[in-house]
Structure formats: C-alpha cells, structure tokens
Amino acid sequence: MRAPLDEYAIRKSAREATVVIRERRHVHLGNAKVTLFLAAVVYSVVALGDDPSAITYGVGVAVFIALSVWHESVIRALVRARRAVAYYDQGAARIEDRWMRGEASGDRFRDRDHPYADDLDIFGPSSLFQLLSGCRTPMGEARLASWLLRASPVAEIRDRQATVAALRGYIDLRERIAVVNAGRRRSIDAVRLIEWAEQGGELPRIRPLVVGAGIAFAVTVGLYLNGGPGTPAVVVLAVNAVLMAWLFKRCHPLVERPWRRCWRGTAWTGPPGGWKRWRNCRRWRRCRRRSAS
C-alpha cells in the first residue's frame, strides 16, 4: 500500500483530470442547447408564413430535453469531481501540517474553567478541534466537542478505533461520503428543526389539480401545434401561472420558517472574516432583514 500522501496526490490528479473533462463536456452541451434554441427561432421565423410542422417542434423539444438531462448529469458529476479534489487537498494539507484555517475553531464550546481545554489548545485557531473537525452541522461539532472535553469509556474508545481501522482501506467509500457531505456548513438547530418537521401538514391536497393542469396545458399546446386555436393554451397557461404563484406563496413560509428559527437558535460566533467585513455585505444585510421579519 502506498503512503497516504502519495495516495492522495495520485487520486487528486485523477480527479483534476476528471474536472477538465467534465468542464469541456459542460461547455459543449451548453453550446449545443443554445444552438438548438437558435435553430428553433430561425425555423419559426422561416416557417412563419407557412404551416409549421408539429413533428419538427416535437423532435426539437425531445432533443432539448435529452440534452438538458444529460447536461444536468454532467454538472452534477463536475461538482462531485471538484469536491473530491478539495477533499484530497484538505487531506494532504493535514498530513503536511498546512491544515490551519480560520473557520470552525470551536470557540463556542470553550470553557475557561475546564481543567485542560486551554492548556492543550482544544479549541480556537490552529487547535485540535480544527485539525479533527470535518463537521458540516452544529450537531456534529457539538458531538466532537463533547468527545474532546470529556473522557469516554475505554470500551467506547476501542470501538471508535476499530471503526477507524476498518474504514482505513475503504478510500473510495470515504471519498463518496466526503463528496456528498461537502459544501457550506449548515446553521441548523436540530431540536427546532425536528419540532417543525413533526407539525401537521399545512398545504392543501391539490395534487390531482396540479396534474390535471399540466395535462391540460400539454393537450392545448398539442392542439395548437396541429392547427387548433391558441386561446385555450393561453388560458391554461395563465391558470397554471396563478396556481404556481399560489402554491409558492403557501410553500415559502414553510421553507423559510425553520430556516429562521434554526438561524436564531444556533450559537453562532460570527461570520468568516469578522463582523466588520460582513456588516457591509449585501447578503448579510438581506439575512438580517429576513431574521427580523
């Protein structure tokens, strides 16, 4: 078995090559979709005086949908490859002692009266918590902090070590877990999120109406493309727009409510870069207005 640093370097190079391939394919598919759209516009202008072919439009729509699905899968693969590159880069940084960073220092768990936390640099910049933490949620950070602040039973420690030893050779599995979990840290209060999830449903049961509206729109568009009147398609489109706006108005509070409650309930020590930098940030001002509403 190769040394960990060599293994990480090889895998990082392979994922970087994958990123290059996916980026090239992403650009090509985007250009193909734009070209297909422009071709549809040109065909519509040319065939405006004649009878446009519904079959031609149908084939074009089918090809565009197929390209969109393919493009979406390529974008997802590109994101996964970029996250894998970052994962191996972070692993190499820990091995080479380049892991110090300015986030997730664990300062909110610091207890000045703890017998050894400050002496051993458990929390704070360039601390043991930063070295070990790969947490993405406050719940995970709290669990890691509890392990570092309190002695665990010997049997539990041995179980953890056995788990680490069992996962040592499963590098691909660890990469998949890290890639799925990668991204921005979530400011979530688990207790309040569970309370919101256990509440009764607040949305009306209108799935048949939504399905019927979609079918009606497809039928009216098909009739229009085959020489029928276009008024029914416009009417159905307007009804769909009103229905979507109403559903969004009902769904938006359900999505925003747990976000606001969890944001307020999280013990957050401050944004990266310090408060002075983020007070002037447009996104930070928008978040403050949402929290105040």
C-alpha positions, 0 to 999 in steps of 0.5 A, a space after each residue: 500500500 502506498 503512503 497516504 500522501 502519495 495516495 492522495 496526490 495520485 487520486 487528486 490528479 485523477 480527479 483534476 483530470 476528471 474536472 477538465 473533462 467534465 468542464 469541456 463536456 459542460 461547455 459543449 452541451 451548453 453550446 449545443 442547447 443554445 444552438 438548438 434554441 437558435 435553430 428553433 427561432 430561425 425555423 419559426 421565423 422561416 416557417 412563419 408564413 407557412 404551416 409549421 410542422 408539429 413533428 419538427 417542434 416535437 423532435 426539437 423539444 425531445 432533443 432539448 430535453 435529452 440534452 438538458 438531462 444529460 447536461 444536468 448529469 454532467 454538472 452534477 458529476 463536475 461538482 462531485 469531481 471538484 469536491 473530491 479534489 478539495 477533499 484530497 487537498 484538505 487531506 494532504 494539507 493535514 498530513 503536511 501540517 498546512 491544515 490551519 484555517 480560520 473557520 470552525 475553531 470551536 470557540 463556542 464550546 470553550 470553557 475557561 474553567 475546564 481543567 485542560 481545554 486551554 492548556 492543550 489548545 482544544 479549541 480556537 485557531 490552529 487547535 485540535 478541534 480544527 485539525 479533527 473537525 470535518 463537521 458540516 452541522 452544529 450537531 456534529 461539532 457539538 458531538 466532537 466537542 463533547 468527545 474532546 472535553 470529556 473522557 469516554 469509556 475505554 470500551 467506547 474508545 476501542 470501538 471508535 478505533 476499530 471503526 477507524 481501522 476498518 474504514 482505513 482501506 475503504 478510500 473510495 467509500 470515504 471519498 463518496 461520503 466526503 463528496 456528498 457531505 461537502 459544501 457550506 456548513 449548515 446553521 441548523 438547530 436540530 431540536 427546532 428543526 425536528 419540532 417543525 418537521 413533526 407539525 401537521 401538514 399545512 398545504 392543501 391536497 391539490 395534487 390531482 389539480 396540479 396534474 390535471 393542469 399540466 395535462 391540460 396545458 400539454 393537450 392545448 399546446 398539442 392542439 395548437 401545434 396541429 392547427 387548433 386555436 391558441 386561446 385555450 393554451 393561453 388560458 391554461 397557461 395563465 391558470 397554471 401561472 396563478 396556481 404556481 404563484 399560489 402554491 409558492 406563496 403557501 410553500 415559502 413560509 414553510 421553507 423559510 420558517 425553520 430556516 429562521 428559527 434554526 438561524 436564531 437558535 444556533 450559537 453562532 460566533 460570527 461570520 468568516 472574516 469578522 463582523 466588520 467585513 460582513 456588516 457591509 455585505 449585501 447578503 448579510 444585510 438581506 439575512 438580517 432583514 429576513 431574521 427580523 421579519 
